[in-house]
Amino acid sequence: MGSDRVTLKIPRPLYERLRCVIEGTGFRSVNEFVVHVLRDLVAEAEESSPALTPEEIRIIRERLRKLGYL
């Protein structure tokens, strides 16, 4: 029986910062928040065109860097 989820590892300091960021919001967990942000990033990239422009790639990389993924 396979799972439809995988585990992503992020630095603990980033996790703690995100936990503070979501306090008082509708997000129930850091995981829920991160999934939301990543879905938004992907949807935004897909809406613009089938192929990403160099500028879109730069923007996505910058957002991921700010989230601590790069």
Contacts in CASP RR format, 6 or more apart in sequence:
PFRMAT RR
TARGET T0000
AUTHOR 0000-0000-0000
METHOD contacts of the structure
MODEL  1
MGSDRVTLKIPRPLYERLRCVIEGTGFRSVNEFVVHVLRDLVAEAEESSP
ALTPEEIRIIRERLRKLGYL
8 34 0 8 1.000
10 34 0 8 1.000
10 68 0 8 1.000
10 69 0 8 1.000
11 68 0 8 1.000
14 67 0 8 1.000
14 68 0 8 1.000
15 30 0 8 1.000
18 30 0 8 1.000
18 33 0 8 1.000
18 34 0 8 1.000
19 30 0 8 1.000
21 33 0 8 1.000
22 29 0 8 1.000
22 30 0 8 1.000
22 33 0 8 1.000
25 33 0 8 1.000
27 33 0 8 1.000
27 36 0 8 1.000
34 67 0 8 1.000
37 63 0 8 1.000
37 67 0 8 1.000
41 60 0 8 1.000
41 63 0 8 1.000
41 64 0 8 1.000
45 52 0 8 1.000
45 56 0 8 1.000
45 60 0 8 1.000
48 56 0 8 1.000
52 60 0 8 1.000
61 70 0 8 1.000
64 70 0 8 1.000
END
